[in-house]
Amino acid sequence: MFKKILIANRGEIALRVIRTCREMGIQTVAVYSTADSESLHVKFADEAVCIGRPASVDSYLNVPNIMAAVEITNADAVHPGYGFLAENAKFANICNENGIKFIGPTAEMINKMGDKVTAKETMIKAGVPVVPGGEGLLQSLDQAKVVAKEIGYPVILKATAGGGGKGMRIVWEDAEMERAYDTAKAEAAASFKNDGIYMEKFVEEPRHIEIQVAGDQYGTICHLSERDCSIQRRHQKLVEESPSPFMTDELRHAMGEAAKKAAGAIGYESVGTIEFLVDKHRNFYFMEMNTRIQVEHCVTEEVINFDLIKEQIKIAMGEKVSGADYIPQMHAIECRINAEDPYNDFRPSPGKITNLHVPGGHGVRVDSHVYAGYTIPPYYDSMIGKLITVARTRNEAIDTMYRALSEYVIEGIKTTIPFHLQLMQNEDFRSGNFNTKFMESFVMKK
């Protein structure tokens, strides 16, 4: 049993980890930048340590400062949350070298899935379906054009060290390749300090469906059903739900088995997510593995009544996973509440929250670190909370979500609540008729 866990993260996910630790009788340490001194995760932790100035590189990405906080508080484990250092193999290795348990997979496992080309090669060897594409990294523009002709347009260029849509370009014809190739490499270099890119066939009308997995050090791996993350803007997820309205029993079984095979190929320990693209014919292809807890983990928790953070911690302590595969018993939907203006191209809207009313009632969950009087800093991701509703059916979950959104009051800043309200009334969304291109034709009504 861990005695004290330091959460190397901020905001909503840090508060989420603190809550589970408190239920398990484990003390917690919050770290924070000078911009986050008034965040709820700082107020609710047993101890809190300032680790630097607002910029992430000076605080939440500052490994020496975080390790110093671990040392002065005598923490015996670190939970990285998501983002920042959650999938940083070097950080995981530094923790373990200093006798601190990194609550997540080993550095070797992170490396095997962190590089997209290596991950794809691993999946091919494991027999997991992958999107057709070229072998390895592209070495030149001429090679890119040759590979594109072999695969057939449209194709997509992706950064090998990428994530969040950075270093990614769709190419529909040969005349677009030069500009797309140059901009993808430049963006990859600026975002990840690695300009390596590779090419895949672009899957048209795809669904983004991911499978939650959990594995232990004894070689047991199980899946915990799927989440549909197809409603996204510029590769950033806006809404997630489980089960997917596109799912069938046969497809869930096939994808679940493929996800377990993918995690088993690297001997995965911890909770993680295998992300797939699913075409309109329900053919599915491995996209990537996230070797961490996901923002949308709450959706899975609600449909199978399972605390994924607790499972992460228990696996890190050497306990076994159940080994059982889970099927959704309810339907849950999550709306990401961002400090953005949906009427102005989702422009970020940091600032002070002057008034706040959080919805409640049966089937409603809110995960957030903000409160009335809290000032949202401009330095980090714009997500300020997650609203989750759960019900027996999808229609009931949507109706509950619309009601909860109608109650949600956040004044002083712009938020994405108006967007979500319109989405819940959209006929295509309500009927399950959508894919990852949905937002390209969605227009906000004044």
Summary of the structure (lengths in Angstrom):
residues: 446
radius of gyration: 21.3
end to end distance: 53.8
largest distance: 60.9
contacts: 1542
relative contact order: 0.11
helix: 35%
strand: 26%
